[in-house]
Amino acid sequence: MAKGKTLSGEDRILWGKVARTTRALPGRMEELAEFEEPKPEPVPEKVVMPVIREGKSLLEAFGETPVEAPKRSVKIHHPLEKPVKRKLAKGHLAIEARIDLHGMIQSEAHGFLLHFLMRAHDRGLRHVLVITGKGTSLGSDGALKRAVPMWFALAEFRMLISSYEPAARNHGGDGALYVRLSRRGPAP
């Protein structure tokens, strides 16, 4: 490395991982220790707060009027109940459909998964299996394994899904998800 050049935070983390897998040459342990020690965080500048008179809010002290945030009903996905997960794992409750996303890139998998869940929801299915794969190559957790649960929080997925949970070992374990679809509304 050139003298005077400093490493970014990501490079420092990567170098630390590499350095732990090797032995240092005699007399070079000090340089290795330098990368192991976290750099101190910069101290934020002091902010001068205005004097707040009795009866005034903090926003009013800064000369701003408070605005109410719009109220939205955000659907939160809860984990499957233990008896339901146990029945799915043992085969006492049928997995009505499954999709395998192995080998797909995220943009491709997103579209396939959304289309699959919309069709399954329209057909009135309740329990499906989404296979993402474990993605443990090169020590990573796998892009789809991380991305799919985050997609479930997006608006297009949120109303289709009631809950989800990692699958049992016989259905793919950490590389698959049991998904319970929400019930369809009454027909118009």
C-alpha positions in Angstrom: 0.0 0.0 0.0 1.3 3.5 -0.8 2.5 5.6 2.0 0.0 8.2 3.2 -3.0 6.3 1.7 -5.7 5.3 4.2 -8.2 2.5 3.8 -12.0 3.0 3.7 -14.1 1.4 6.4 -15.1 -1.4 4.1 -11.5 -2.0 2.9 -10.4 -2.0 6.6 -13.0 -4.7 7.5 -12.0 -6.8 4.4 -8.3 -6.5 5.3 -9.0 -7.5 8.9 -10.7 -10.7 7.7 -7.8 -11.5 5.4 -5.3 -10.7 8.0 -6.9 -13.1 10.5 -6.4 -16.0 8.1 -2.6 -15.5 7.8 0.4 -15.3 10.1 2.3 -12.0 10.3 6.0 -11.8 9.5 8.2 -11.2 12.5 8.2 -7.5 13.4 5.0 -6.8 11.5 2.4 -7.4 14.3 2.1 -3.7 15.0 0.7 -3.0 11.5 -1.8 -5.8 11.9 -2.9 -4.5 15.3 -3.5 -1.1 13.7 -6.2 -2.6 11.4 -7.8 -4.6 14.2 -8.4 -1.5 16.4 -11.5 0.4 15.5 -11.0 4.1 14.6 -12.6 6.5 17.1 -15.8 8.1 15.8 -15.6 11.8 15.1 -17.1 13.9 17.9 -20.1 15.9 16.6 -20.0 19.6 17.0 -22.0 21.2 19.8 -25.4 22.4 18.8 -26.7 25.5 20.6 -30.3 24.9 21.6 -32.7 27.7 22.0 -34.2 28.5 25.4 -37.6 26.9 25.5 -40.2 28.9 27.3 -42.9 27.2 29.3 -45.8 26.1 27.1 -43.8 26.1 23.9 -42.8 22.9 22.0 -39.3 22.3 20.6 -40.6 22.9 17.0 -42.2 26.2 18.0 -38.9 27.3 19.7 -37.2 26.8 16.3 -40.0 28.8 14.6 -41.7 25.9 12.9 -45.3 24.7 13.3 -45.9 21.0 14.1 -47.5 19.0 11.3 -49.4 15.8 12.1 -48.1 12.8 10.2 -50.7 11.0 8.1 -52.1 7.9 9.8 -51.5 4.8 7.8 -52.5 1.3 8.7 -49.3 -0.7 8.1 -49.8 -4.4 8.0 -47.2 -6.2 10.1 -46.3 -9.8 9.3 -46.3 -12.0 12.4 -44.5 -15.4 12.5 -46.6 -18.5 11.9 -48.0 -20.1 15.0 -46.0 -23.0 16.4 -48.8 -25.6 15.8 -49.2 -24.5 12.2 -45.5 -24.6 11.5 -45.3 -28.1 13.1 -48.2 -29.4 11.0 -46.6 -28.0 7.8 -43.2 -29.6 8.7 -44.7 -33.0 9.4 -47.0 -32.9 6.3 -50.2 -32.8 8.3 -51.1 -29.5 6.7 -50.6 -29.4 2.9 -48.2 -27.0 1.2 -50.5 -26.1 -1.7 -47.9 -24.6 -4.0 -44.1 -24.0 -4.1 -41.7 -21.8 -6.1 -38.0 -22.3 -6.5 -36.0 -19.1 -7.0 -32.5 -20.9 -7.2 -30.2 -19.3 -9.8 -32.3 -16.2 -10.4 -31.0 -12.7 -10.1 -32.9 -10.4 -7.7 -34.9 -8.4 -10.3 -36.0 -11.7 -12.1 -36.9 -13.4 -8.8 -38.9 -10.4 -7.6 -41.2 -10.5 -10.6 -41.6 -14.3 -10.5 -42.3 -14.3 -6.8 -44.9 -11.5 -7.0 -46.7 -13.1 -9.9 -46.6 -16.5 -8.1 -48.0 -15.1 -4.9 -50.7 -13.1 -6.7 -51.9 -16.2 -8.6 -51.8 -18.3 -5.4 -53.8 -15.6 -3.6 -56.3 -15.3 -6.4 -56.8 -19.1 -6.3 -57.5 -19.0 -2.6 -54.4 -20.9 -1.5 -53.3 -20.5 2.1 -49.8 -22.1 2.6 -47.0 -22.0 0.0 -43.3 -22.7 0.1 -40.8 -20.2 -1.3 -37.4 -21.7 -1.9 -34.7 -19.1 -1.9 -31.6 -21.3 -1.5 -29.1 -20.9 1.3 -26.5 -19.1 -0.9 -23.5 -20.0 1.3 -21.0 -19.7 -1.5 -17.9 -17.6 -0.6 -19.2 -17.1 2.9 -22.2 -14.9 2.0 -25.7 -15.5 3.3 -27.2 -15.4 -0.2 -28.8 -12.4 -1.9 -32.3 -14.0 -2.2 -32.3 -15.4 1.3 -31.8 -11.8 2.6 -33.9 -10.0 0.0 -37.2 -12.1 0.0 -38.1 -11.2 3.7 -37.5 -7.6 2.9 -39.7 -7.8 -0.2 -42.5 -9.1 2.0 -42.6 -5.7 3.7 -43.2 -3.9 0.3 -46.6 -2.6 -0.5 -47.1 -5.0 -3.4 -46.4 -8.1 -1.2 -47.8 -6.8 2.1 -51.5 -7.3 1.3 -51.0 -10.8 -0.1 -49.1 -12.3 2.9 -50.4 -13.0 6.4 -47.2 -14.4 7.8 -44.0 -16.2 7.0 -41.4 -18.3 8.8 -38.2 -20.2 7.9 -39.1 -23.7 6.7 -38.4 -26.9 8.5 -35.2 -28.8 7.6 -37.1 -31.4 5.4 -38.5 -28.5 3.3 -35.2 -26.6 2.8 -34.5 -25.2 6.3 -32.9 -21.8 6.2 -33.1 -21.8 2.4 -36.9 -21.8 2.2 -39.8 -20.0 3.8 -43.3 -21.1 4.7 -45.7 -18.4 3.6 -49.3 -18.1 4.8 -51.3 -16.0 2.3 -54.0 -13.7 3.5 -57.6 -14.6 3.0 -59.3 -13.3 -0.1 -62.0 -10.7 0.4 -65.6 -11.4 -0.6 -66.2 -11.6 -4.3 -67.6 -8.4 -5.8 
